[in-house]
Each structure stands twice: as C-alpha cells, then as structure tokens.
Amino acid sequence: MTPSSLLLGACRTLVIFQLLACCLLPLGAQSQSQEFSLQMEPQDPVLPAGRSLLVNCSTSCPRPELITLETSLPKEVIDEDQGWTAFRLSNVTGDSKIICSAFCNGSQMTSNSSITVYRFPELVELDLLPPWQPVGENLTLQCHVWGGAPRAQLTLVLLRGEEELSRQRAVGEPAEGTATVLAGRGDYGAKFTCRAELDLRPRGLGLFQNTSTPRQLRTFVLPMAPPRLVAPLSLEVGTSWPVDCTLDGLFPVSEAQVQLALGDQMLNPAVTIHGDTLRATATVTARADQEGAQEIVCNVTLGGESREARANLTVFTFLGPILNLSETNVTEGSKVNVSCMAGPRVQVMLDGDLARAPGEPAQLQVTATEGDDGRYFFCNAILEVDGEVLHRNVTVQLRVLYGPKIDPAKCPQRLAWKDRTSHILQCEARGNPVPQLQCLHEGSRREVPIGTPFLVKLHHNGTYHCQAVSPRGTYTLLVVMHVQDRNSFVVSILIGVLVILGVVTAIVALICIFGKQTRSGIYHVNQQHTSLPLRPVQPKEAVELEQS
C-alpha cells in the first residue's frame, strides 16, 4: 500500500471513531456547547529537499465547514470526506510552516506544523597538503563543506586515519573547519580526511556521513650539514677516477635524490643506503672541453630542500689537432680554405708549415685542381708536457669534381689485330664523378667491350668513338682498329710467287727467242699482219739489246 492510501485510511478511521463517540453521548450532552479539535498529520515532518508531502487535516466537528491548508508551497487536494481533507505539497525545497484551518458552528479552528527539509553536503574537500612537511613543524589542516541542511545538525570532523583531530559545527557557506598537528616521522604516509556528519537521529532518521578524498602527508628530515665529498685534485683528459659522496641522518633516506656532476657533465652514480646514511659513488672521466679549473658537485635533495658539497678539480689535456676544410667536396677551380688548430699551448703544423705561435691555428688556401682530387691534408700537433714532447696527427681528404678525360697513353689510338683472335681493348677514363666509358663503331654504332677479352672479327674493322660521359661533360677519343684477314698473307705470298715465276718465265722466253734470231740473222714475219719490215741485227746491236 502507498503512504497516501495508508494516510487516507487512517483519516477515515479517525472520523468514524469521532462520529461514533458523538452518537454514543447522551442527547442532553449534545445540546450543550462543546469544543471540537482540529488535527494535522504528520506533525513536524522531516523530508529530503525536493520531495512531495501528504498532509491530512481532520476534525471531530460533526459538521465542519471549509477545511483548508494555508502554506506558501504548491498544494492540491487529493481526497476529502466528512470531517477531513487530504492535501499534497509538491517540490518542498526549504523549511516551511503550514496551518490547517476549519470552521465548526461558526468558530474557526487551526492546527500548526513545521516542515524541516534536509540536504546532504554537495562537496566535502580537504585542502591540499604541502608536498613535504619538515618533522617537528606544525601543520594546519583546512576543510571546506558546501551545502548540507539543516546546519544545526551538520558537523565537520578532521581525522588522521581513524583518529579524530577536531570536531566543529558547520558555520557559513562554505563551512570551514581547521586543525593543527605537529608533524613527526610517524606521520610519513599518514592519510588525512575531512568528514561531514548530518545527524538526524533526534528527528527519527539516521546519521549521514560524507568524507573527502584522503590527502597523504610526507614528512622528512634533512640535516643542515653538507655531504662529505671525496674527489681527486687533478685529472688528465681521457682518464677516470672514482668520486664518493656521503650524507648521514636522512629521513626517509629512500626518498633522497643525489646528483654528481663534473662541471656541466652529469655523472651516473651508484647509490647505496645503510640505515639513515646515503652514499653515492661514480667514476668521473675528464673530457677535452673541460680543460682547466673545474668543480665536482654533489647535491642531495629531500623534501624540496638541498644540501650541496663542492670540490675543485684541475683538468689538463693534450687536445688533439682539429683539421677543417671549408669544403671537402669542391669543383675544379674552387678555393679551399684549410685550417689546423688545437688547444692552448699546443703548436700545430699544417702540411709541414708551422703556425706562428702555440695555441694559434695554421691556415692555407688552395685552388682545387684535378690533381688535388683525393689529396690528404696533414695536421700535426705538438705539446710539451713536463719536458716530454707529444705528437698527434689528423688527416682530411679533399674530393675535387672535374669533367671526364681519357689519357691517350692508356688508350691506344691505332690497333692492328687479326681476324678470329682474342684481344682486350685497354682504355681508361678518369673524372669525378667517375665517368661511364664506351667505344662505339663510327658507322654501325656497335659497341666494343672495354677491359674484357673478346673475339676480334672482320666486322670490328673501322674507327671507334671512345666516349667518357659524366654529369660534368663528355670527352671523346678516336681509336682506329685494323683487322686483317687470316688468309690474306698466304694469298699475297702465292700471288708474289706467281708474279715472280711469270716474270722469270717471260725473261727466259725472250732470251731464247732473241738468242735464236741472233744466230740465224733471218726473221720470218707472219704475212697475215701488216707491220714494218725487220732488218738483220748486227752482233754489236744484239749485245746492246741484251744489256738493255
């Protein structure tokens, strides 16, 4: 059953009871003037803000008139009968007074009630604690509570764990509560909270609590004395030495942070803990850029405070030479500035030329040529330390970009090879970047291998354009290749022999013919041909002819 139906049922029961009482009275008593009561239910209710409330106004008057409820809250009549009326109050958000009123035999009757509205606190917050609290110093806790009603039943409680530190009535908006504690080592890690208590037990309800987010406290002890630092007095560049830093009386020692540094060089210490003592050890290695007076610093930090110890350290070094080229890759004809330098008191020498004085650089300028490609520049550093002369060297290579070239001495321009023989065309090109080299036949554009064996044939005969090509240009060299047929030599010999044999045969034939004519003195001429007549040749003429 709903609360409204229960209330209506109670109202009906009460009216019936009152009517029965009136009927049972002696008639003589009814005729007398009587006072009748007006009742309101519930009396002095307590409810959450924003809820609705059912109110019943009832009277013992047998013929009541005009039962009403006087209130500033929104209301509506939900039911009524002889001697009672039920009202609903909506959206009750604040404390209020309500009055039931009715008329009986011309007289007005009233009944009062007070509505109490309660609200739970909207926000309970404990102010932030300091990141670290020194042991032995007071710490003030502050709590703020927004909302909550009725304020007379609202209390602020500050706690350390479950220990109650203070209890205060909520006053103002927001309500504020404070407590002061003396921080100790035992408070390290302690959790503090603020609790708002709305006690409605006297009104028939319960005790309502709302607690803030816990705040954890960290306490610390950092001695005023600086750490003990053990470090070398001097150190040579490139050598190492241990450094030790110790501090006693820390709490909590596990939270302490330690830093070791040589100048601006942070070291990587190994940290050990024994009781409340912290010890950090590291290996310091001197660098060349730290030459001169330096400091080793040990810094111990705890609770946002620091203790520091410093030790002087002299770093001496033999700084090796630094060789710089304005450009290491240049084009042919460019100017290149070369400098050689080292640290103070160091004498440098660049390609055999000494600098003017120790500590000063040696410099030179060159105009890059093809011959400078791949050239090494030498920088020599000389330092005298305690009578001992030390030397250090460094080199840098220069690369010069120049166009392709073919050396005729490395690429024969006339070749005489025989057909069907194996040969290698030796031809080299130079340049930076390295050029691509190929030899193409002048007519057919056929490519001949370079640097690898190949079988020479008759079609290889001719003139070749050997070209070296790179992004910086093209260089061409003509190579003439004469390929001889393997049978041409034999044919030439045979032809020569036949020619010789023919000449010899002709000479012998002529000698025979002329010899015979000389002996006979008579020449017979073919009659079929027209020619000049021949005359006998005398012996003297014959001799001259033979000689000719």
C-alpha positions as CSV (number, residue, x, y, z in Angstrom):
1,M,0.0,0.0,0.0
2,T,1.2,3.5,-0.7
3,P,1.7,6.1,2.0
4,S,-1.2,8.2,0.7
5,S,-3.7,5.3,0.9
6,L,-2.5,4.5,4.4
7,L,-3.0,8.1,5.4
8,L,-6.5,8.2,3.8
9,G,-7.4,5.1,5.6
10,A,-6.3,6.4,8.9
11,C,-8.3,9.6,8.3
12,R,-11.5,7.6,7.6
13,T,-11.0,5.5,10.7
14,L,-10.5,8.7,12.8
15,V,-13.7,10.3,11.5
16,I,-15.8,7.2,12.1
17,F,-14.5,6.9,15.6
18,Q,-15.4,10.6,16.3
19,L,-18.9,10.1,14.8
20,L,-19.5,7.0,16.9
21,A,-18.4,9.0,20.0
22,C,-20.8,11.7,19.2
23,C,-23.7,9.3,18.7
24,L,-23.0,7.5,22.0
25,L,-23.1,10.7,24.0
26,P,-26.3,11.4,25.9
27,L,-28.6,13.7,24.0
28,G,-28.5,16.2,26.7
29,A,-24.8,16.5,26.4
30,Q,-25.0,17.1,22.6
31,S,-27.2,20.1,23.1
32,Q,-24.6,21.7,25.2
33,S,-21.8,23.9,23.7
34,Q,-18.7,21.8,23.0
35,E,-15.2,22.5,21.7
36,F,-14.0,20.3,18.9
37,S,-10.4,19.7,17.9
38,L,-8.6,20.1,14.6
39,Q,-5.6,17.8,13.9
40,M,-2.8,17.8,11.3
41,E,-0.9,14.7,10.2
42,P,2.0,14.3,10.1
43,Q,3.3,16.6,12.8
44,D,6.6,18.5,12.2
45,P,7.7,16.2,9.3
46,V,11.4,15.9,8.1
47,L,12.0,15.1,4.5
48,P,14.7,15.4,1.7
49,A,14.7,18.5,-0.3
50,G,12.6,18.4,-3.5
51,R,10.2,15.7,-2.3
52,S,6.4,15.8,-2.0
53,L,4.4,15.7,1.3
54,L,0.9,14.4,2.0
55,V,-0.9,16.4,4.7
56,N,-4.2,15.4,6.3
57,C,-6.4,17.9,8.2
58,S,-9.2,16.3,10.2
59,T,-11.6,17.4,12.9
60,S,-14.0,15.9,15.4
61,C,-16.7,18.5,14.5
62,P,-19.8,16.7,13.2
63,R,-20.5,19.3,10.6
64,P,-17.3,21.1,9.8
65,E,-17.1,23.8,7.2
66,L,-14.3,24.9,4.9
67,I,-11.3,22.7,5.8
68,T,-8.2,24.4,4.3
69,L,-4.4,24.2,4.4
70,E,-2.5,27.5,4.5
71,T,1.0,27.3,3.0
72,S,3.3,29.0,0.5
73,L,4.1,25.7,-1.1
74,P,2.3,24.4,-4.2
75,K,-0.7,22.3,-3.0
76,E,-3.6,20.3,-4.3
77,V,-6.5,18.4,-2.7
78,I,-6.2,14.7,-3.4
79,D,-9.1,13.4,-1.3
80,E,-11.8,14.5,1.2
81,D,-14.7,13.3,3.2
82,Q,-16.9,14.3,6.1
83,G,-14.6,15.8,8.7
84,W,-11.2,15.5,6.8
85,T,-9.3,16.7,3.7
86,A,-6.0,15.4,2.4
87,F,-3.5,17.7,0.6
88,R,-0.4,17.1,-1.4
89,L,2.5,19.6,-1.2
90,S,4.9,19.5,-4.2
91,N,8.6,20.2,-4.5
92,V,9.3,21.0,-0.9
93,T,12.8,22.6,-1.1
94,G,13.1,24.5,2.2
95,D,11.8,24.7,5.8
96,S,8.3,25.9,6.0
97,K,5.3,26.3,8.3
98,I,1.8,25.0,7.4
99,I,-1.6,25.7,9.1
100,C,-4.8,23.6,8.9
101,S,-7.9,25.7,9.3
102,A,-11.6,24.8,9.6
103,F,-15.0,26.2,10.9
104,C,-17.2,24.5,13.3
105,N,-20.6,26.0,14.4
106,G,-19.3,29.3,13.2
107,S,-16.0,29.2,15.1
108,Q,-12.6,28.8,13.4
109,M,-10.2,26.1,14.4
110,T,-6.4,25.9,13.5
111,S,-3.5,23.5,13.8
112,N,0.1,24.3,13.0
113,S,3.1,22.1,11.9
114,S,6.7,22.8,10.8
115,I,8.3,21.1,7.8
116,T,12.0,20.6,8.1
117,V,14.0,19.9,4.8
118,Y,17.4,18.2,4.9
119,R,20.1,18.1,2.3
120,F,23.3,16.1,2.2
121,P,26.5,18.2,1.7
122,E,27.3,18.7,-2.0
123,L,31.0,18.7,-1.6
124,V,33.4,18.0,1.2
125,E,37.1,18.8,0.5
126,L,40.3,18.8,2.5
127,D,42.7,21.5,1.3
128,L,45.9,20.2,-0.4
129,L,48.8,19.3,1.9
130,P,52.3,20.5,1.3
131,P,54.3,18.1,-0.9
132,W,56.7,17.7,2.1
133,Q,56.4,18.6,5.7
134,P,59.5,19.0,7.9
135,V,59.5,16.8,11.0
136,G,58.9,18.9,14.2
137,E,56.9,21.7,12.5
138,N,53.2,22.4,12.8
139,L,50.8,21.5,10.0
140,T,47.4,23.2,9.7
141,L,44.6,21.2,8.1
142,Q,41.7,23.0,6.5
143,C,38.4,21.5,5.4
144,H,35.5,23.1,3.4
145,V,32.0,21.9,3.1
146,W,29.5,23.2,0.6
147,G,25.8,22.6,1.1
148,G,24.1,20.5,3.8
149,A,21.0,21.2,5.9
150,P,19.8,21.7,8.5
151,R,23.1,23.4,9.5
152,A,22.3,22.9,13.2
153,Q,22.7,19.2,12.8
154,L,25.8,19.5,10.5
155,T,29.3,18.9,12.0
156,L,32.8,18.9,10.4
157,V,35.3,16.3,11.7
158,L,39.0,16.3,10.8
159,L,40.8,12.9,11.0
160,R,44.2,11.3,10.8
161,G,43.4,7.9,9.6
162,E,40.6,6.9,12.1
163,E,42.0,9.3,14.8
164,E,39.7,12.3,15.3
165,L,41.7,15.6,15.4
166,S,38.8,18.1,15.7
167,R,35.0,18.4,15.6
168,Q,33.3,21.7,14.7
169,R,29.8,22.9,13.9
170,A,29.2,23.9,10.3
171,V,29.0,27.7,10.1
172,G,28.8,29.8,6.9
173,E,28.8,28.8,3.3
174,P,31.1,27.1,2.7
175,A,31.6,25.8,6.2
176,E,35.2,25.7,7.3
177,G,37.0,23.5,9.8
178,T,40.6,23.6,10.9
179,A,43.0,21.5,12.9
180,T,46.7,21.8,13.7
181,V,49.1,18.9,14.2
182,L,52.8,18.6,15.0
183,A,54.4,16.6,12.1
184,G,56.5,13.7,13.2
185,R,58.3,10.8,11.5
186,G,55.3,8.6,12.2
187,D,53.2,10.9,10.0
188,Y,55.1,9.9,6.9
189,G,52.5,8.4,4.6
190,A,49.6,9.2,7.0
191,K,46.2,9.9,5.4
192,F,44.1,12.9,6.5
193,T,40.4,13.3,5.7
194,C,37.5,15.7,6.4
195,R,34.1,14.2,7.3
196,A,30.8,16.0,7.2
197,E,28.2,14.5,9.6
198,L,24.4,15.3,9.3
199,D,22.8,13.9,12.5
200,L,19.1,13.5,12.0
201,R,18.7,10.8,14.7
202,P,16.8,13.2,17.0
203,R,14.2,13.6,14.2
204,G,13.7,9.9,13.8
205,L,16.2,9.4,10.9
206,G,19.9,8.4,10.9
207,L,23.4,9.8,10.9
208,F,24.5,10.6,7.4
209,Q,28.3,11.0,6.7
210,N,30.2,12.3,3.7
211,T,34.0,12.1,3.6
212,S,36.5,14.0,1.5
213,T,39.2,12.4,-0.7
214,P,42.1,11.4,1.5
215,R,45.3,13.5,1.5
216,Q,48.6,11.8,2.2
217,L,51.3,13.5,4.1
218,R,55.1,13.1,3.6
219,T,57.4,14.2,6.4
220,F,61.2,14.5,6.1
221,V,64.4,15.2,7.9
222,L,67.4,16.8,6.1
223,P,70.4,17.6,8.2
224,M,71.9,21.1,7.9
225,A,75.4,19.8,7.4
226,P,76.7,19.4,3.8
227,P,77.6,16.0,2.3
228,R,81.1,14.6,2.6
229,L,82.7,14.7,-0.9
230,V,85.9,12.8,-1.7
231,A,87.3,13.6,-5.2
232,P,90.7,13.9,-7.0
233,L,92.5,17.3,-7.1
234,S,93.5,17.0,-10.8
235,L,92.7,14.7,-13.7
236,E,94.1,14.2,-17.2
237,V,91.7,14.3,-20.1
238,G,90.6,10.7,-21.0
239,T,91.5,9.3,-17.6
240,S,89.0,8.2,-14.9
241,W,88.8,8.4,-11.1
242,P,86.2,7.5,-8.5
243,V,84.2,10.1,-6.7
244,D,82.4,9.5,-3.4
245,C,79.6,11.5,-1.7
246,T,78.0,10.6,1.7
247,L,75.3,12.2,3.9
248,D,74.0,10.9,7.3
249,G,70.8,11.5,9.2
250,L,68.3,11.4,6.3
251,F,64.6,10.5,6.7
252,P,63.2,8.9,4.7
253,V,66.5,8.0,3.2
254,S,64.9,6.1,0.3
255,E,63.3,9.3,-0.9
256,A,66.5,11.2,-1.1
257,Q,67.9,12.1,-4.6
258,V,71.6,12.6,-5.2
259,Q,73.4,14.2,-8.2
260,L,77.1,14.2,-9.0
261,A,78.5,16.4,-11.7
262,L,81.8,17.5,-13.2
263,G,81.1,21.0,-14.4
264,D,78.1,20.6,-16.7
265,Q,78.7,16.9,-17.2
266,M,76.2,14.8,-15.2
267,L,77.7,11.6,-13.7
268,N,75.8,8.4,-13.2
269,P,76.3,7.4,-9.5
270,A,75.6,4.1,-7.9
271,V,73.6,4.8,-4.7
272,T,73.7,2.6,-1.6
273,I,71.7,3.0,1.7
274,H,72.7,1.9,5.2
275,G,70.3,3.0,8.0
276,D,69.8,6.7,7.5
277,T,73.0,7.2,5.6
278,L,73.1,7.6,1.8
279,R,76.3,7.1,-0.2
280,A,76.8,7.8,-3.9
281,T,79.9,6.7,-5.9
282,A,80.6,7.5,-9.6
283,T,83.5,7.4,-12.0
284,V,84.5,10.7,-13.4
285,T,86.2,10.9,-16.8
286,A,87.7,14.2,-17.9
287,R,86.8,15.5,-21.3
288,A,88.8,17.7,-23.6
289,D,86.3,20.6,-23.4
290,Q,86.8,20.6,-19.6
291,E,90.4,21.6,-19.6
292,G,91.3,24.0,-16.8
293,A,89.7,24.6,-13.4
294,Q,86.5,22.6,-12.8
295,E,84.2,21.8,-9.9
296,I,82.9,18.4,-8.8
297,V,79.4,19.0,-7.2
298,C,77.5,16.6,-5.0
299,N,73.8,17.6,-4.4
300,V,71.5,15.8,-2.1
301,T,67.8,16.7,-2.3
302,L,65.0,15.6,0.0
303,G,61.6,17.3,0.8
304,G,62.2,20.0,-1.7
305,E,65.4,21.1,0.0
306,S,69.0,20.5,-0.9
307,R,72.4,20.2,0.6
308,E,75.5,20.6,-1.5
309,A,79.2,20.0,-1.4
310,R,81.8,21.2,-3.9
311,A,85.4,20.2,-4.7
312,N,87.9,21.9,-7.1
313,L,89.4,19.8,-9.9
314,T,92.0,20.8,-12.4
315,V,91.6,19.1,-15.8
316,F,94.6,19.2,-18.1
317,T,94.6,17.9,-21.6
318,F,96.5,17.5,-24.8
319,L,93.8,18.4,-27.2
320,G,94.4,16.6,-30.5
321,P,94.5,18.7,-33.7
322,I,91.3,19.7,-35.4
323,L,91.7,19.9,-39.2
324,N,88.9,21.8,-41.0
325,L,88.3,22.3,-44.8
326,S,85.9,24.9,-45.9
327,E,84.5,22.2,-48.2
328,T,85.6,18.6,-48.6
329,N,83.8,18.2,-52.0
330,V,84.5,21.1,-54.4
331,T,84.5,21.7,-58.2
332,E,87.7,22.2,-60.1
333,G,89.0,25.7,-59.8
334,S,87.3,26.4,-56.4
335,K,89.1,28.0,-53.5
336,V,89.5,25.7,-50.4
337,N,90.4,27.1,-47.0
338,V,92.3,24.7,-44.8
339,S,92.9,25.3,-41.1
340,C,94.6,23.3,-38.4
341,M,94.1,24.2,-34.7
342,A,94.5,22.7,-31.3
343,G,94.1,23.6,-27.6
344,P,96.1,26.2,-25.7
345,R,99.9,25.7,-25.5
346,V,99.8,23.4,-28.5
347,Q,101.9,24.1,-31.5
348,V,100.4,23.0,-34.8
349,M,101.8,22.3,-38.3
350,L,99.8,22.1,-41.5
351,D,101.4,20.2,-44.4
352,G,104.8,21.0,-43.0
353,D,104.2,24.7,-42.2
354,L,104.3,25.7,-38.5
355,A,101.8,28.1,-37.0
356,R,103.1,31.4,-35.8
357,A,102.8,30.5,-32.1
358,P,101.5,27.9,-29.8
359,G,97.7,28.0,-29.5
360,E,97.3,29.7,-32.8
361,P,95.9,27.9,-35.9
362,A,97.8,27.1,-39.1
363,Q,96.0,28.0,-42.3
364,L,96.4,27.8,-46.1
365,Q,94.3,28.3,-49.2
366,V,94.5,26.1,-52.3
367,T,92.8,26.3,-55.7
368,A,91.4,22.9,-56.4
369,T,92.7,21.1,-59.5
370,E,92.3,17.7,-61.0
371,G,95.5,16.6,-59.2
372,D,94.0,17.6,-55.8
373,D,91.3,15.0,-56.1
374,G,92.0,12.5,-53.3
375,R,94.6,14.7,-51.7
376,Y,95.2,14.4,-48.0
377,F,95.9,17.3,-45.8
378,F,98.1,16.6,-42.7
379,C,97.8,18.4,-39.4
380,N,100.4,17.7,-36.7
381,A,100.0,18.9,-33.1
382,I,103.0,19.2,-30.8
383,L,102.7,19.7,-27.0
384,E,105.4,19.8,-24.4
385,V,104.3,18.4,-21.0
386,D,106.9,18.3,-18.2
387,G,109.7,18.1,-20.7
388,E,108.1,15.4,-22.9
389,V,107.1,16.3,-26.4
390,L,103.9,14.7,-27.6
391,H,102.7,14.4,-31.2
392,R,99.3,13.8,-32.6
393,N,98.2,13.8,-36.2
394,V,95.0,14.0,-38.2
395,T,94.2,13.9,-41.9
396,V,91.3,15.0,-44.1
397,Q,90.8,14.0,-47.7
398,L,89.7,16.5,-50.4
399,R,87.5,15.5,-53.3
400,V,87.5,17.6,-56.4
401,L,84.8,17.4,-59.0
402,Y,86.1,17.6,-62.6
403,G,85.0,16.6,-66.1
404,P,85.8,13.3,-67.8
405,K,89.1,12.7,-69.6
406,I,90.8,9.9,-71.5
407,D,94.5,9.5,-71.3
408,P,95.9,8.7,-74.8
409,A,98.8,6.9,-73.1
410,K,96.2,4.5,-71.6
411,C,94.1,4.2,-74.6
412,P,96.0,3.2,-77.9
413,Q,94.6,5.1,-80.8
414,R,95.7,2.6,-83.6
415,L,95.3,-1.1,-83.3
416,A,96.2,-3.9,-85.8
417,W,94.6,-7.2,-84.9
418,K,94.0,-10.4,-86.9
419,D,90.6,-11.9,-87.6
420,R,89.4,-14.5,-85.1
421,T,91.9,-13.7,-82.4
422,S,91.1,-12.8,-78.8
423,H,92.1,-9.3,-77.6
424,I,91.4,-6.8,-74.8
425,L,90.7,-3.2,-75.6
426,Q,92.6,-1.3,-72.9
427,C,91.2,2.1,-72.4
428,E,90.8,4.1,-69.2
429,A,88.9,7.3,-68.4
430,R,89.2,9.5,-65.3
431,G,87.0,12.1,-63.7
432,N,84.9,12.9,-60.6
433,P,82.3,11.6,-60.5
434,V,83.7,8.5,-62.3
435,P,82.6,8.7,-66.0
436,Q,81.0,5.9,-68.0
437,L,83.3,4.8,-70.8
438,Q,82.1,3.1,-74.1
439,C,83.6,2.8,-77.6
440,L,81.2,2.8,-80.5
441,H,81.8,2.0,-84.2
442,E,81.7,5.1,-86.3
443,G,79.2,3.7,-88.8
444,S,77.2,0.9,-87.2
445,R,77.3,2.3,-83.6
446,R,78.3,-1.2,-82.5
447,E,79.9,-1.2,-79.0
448,V,83.1,-3.0,-78.5
449,P,83.9,-4.3,-74.9
450,I,86.5,-2.4,-72.9
451,G,88.8,-4.2,-70.4
452,T,87.4,-7.6,-71.1
453,P,88.6,-10.2,-73.7
454,F,86.5,-10.5,-76.9
455,L,86.9,-12.4,-80.2
456,V,88.0,-10.0,-82.9
457,K,86.2,-10.4,-86.3
458,L,86.4,-8.7,-89.6
459,H,83.3,-6.5,-88.8
460,H,85.2,-4.9,-86.0
461,N,87.4,-3.2,-88.5
462,G,87.0,0.6,-88.5
463,T,87.1,3.8,-86.5
464,Y,85.7,3.9,-83.0
465,H,84.5,6.9,-80.9
466,C,85.5,6.2,-77.3
467,Q,83.4,8.5,-75.1
468,A,83.8,9.2,-71.4
469,V,80.5,10.6,-70.1
470,S,79.6,12.0,-66.7
471,P,77.3,14.7,-65.3
472,R,80.2,17.1,-65.8
473,G,80.5,16.6,-69.6
474,T,81.7,14.3,-72.4
475,Y,85.2,13.5,-73.7
476,T,85.8,11.7,-77.0
477,L,88.9,9.9,-78.3
478,L,89.1,8.3,-81.8
479,V,90.6,4.7,-81.9
480,V,91.3,3.1,-85.3
481,M,91.1,-0.7,-85.3
482,H,92.5,-2.5,-88.4
483,V,91.5,-6.2,-88.6
484,Q,93.5,-8.4,-91.0
485,D,92.0,-11.5,-92.8
486,R,94.0,-14.6,-91.7
487,N,94.1,-15.9,-95.5
488,S,95.4,-12.6,-97.0
489,F,99.0,-13.3,-96.1
490,V,99.1,-16.7,-97.9
491,V,97.3,-15.3,-100.9
492,S,99.8,-12.4,-101.0
493,I,102.7,-14.9,-101.0
494,L,101.1,-17.0,-103.7
495,I,100.5,-14.0,-105.8
496,G,104.0,-12.8,-105.3
497,V,105.4,-16.2,-106.2
498,L,103.3,-16.4,-109.3
499,V,104.3,-12.9,-110.4
500,I,108.0,-13.8,-109.9
501,L,107.5,-17.1,-111.8
502,G,105.8,-15.2,-114.6
503,V,108.5,-12.6,-114.8
504,V,111.2,-15.2,-114.8
505,T,109.4,-17.2,-117.5
506,A,108.9,-14.2,-119.7
507,I,112.6,-13.3,-119.3
508,V,113.7,-16.8,-120.2
509,A,111.4,-16.9,-123.2
510,L,112.7,-13.6,-124.5
511,I,116.3,-14.7,-124.1
512,C,115.6,-17.8,-126.0
513,I,113.8,-16.0,-128.8
514,F,116.3,-13.3,-129.2
515,G,119.2,-15.7,-129.0
516,K,117.9,-17.9,-131.8
517,Q,117.3,-14.9,-134.1
518,T,120.8,-13.6,-133.5
519,R,122.3,-16.9,-134.5
520,S,120.3,-17.2,-137.8
521,G,120.2,-13.5,-138.8
522,I,116.9,-14.1,-140.5
523,Y,113.4,-13.2,-139.2
524,H,110.3,-14.6,-140.7
525,V,107.2,-12.4,-140.5
526,N,103.7,-13.5,-140.5
527,Q,102.2,-12.4,-143.7
528,Q,98.8,-12.0,-142.4
529,H,99.7,-9.0,-140.3
530,T,100.7,-5.6,-141.6
531,S,103.9,-4.4,-140.0
532,L,107.1,-2.7,-140.7
533,P,109.9,-4.9,-142.3
534,L,112.6,-6.1,-140.0
535,R,116.2,-5.8,-140.8
536,P,119.0,-8.0,-139.6
537,V,120.6,-7.1,-136.3
538,Q,124.3,-6.9,-136.2
539,P,126.2,-8.6,-133.4
540,K,127.1,-5.3,-131.7
541,E,123.5,-4.3,-131.6
542,A,122.5,-7.7,-130.3
543,V,124.8,-7.3,-127.4
544,E,123.4,-3.8,-126.6
545,L,119.9,-5.3,-126.6
546,E,120.8,-8.0,-124.2
547,Q,122.3,-5.4,-121.9
548,S,119.2,-3.4,-122.1
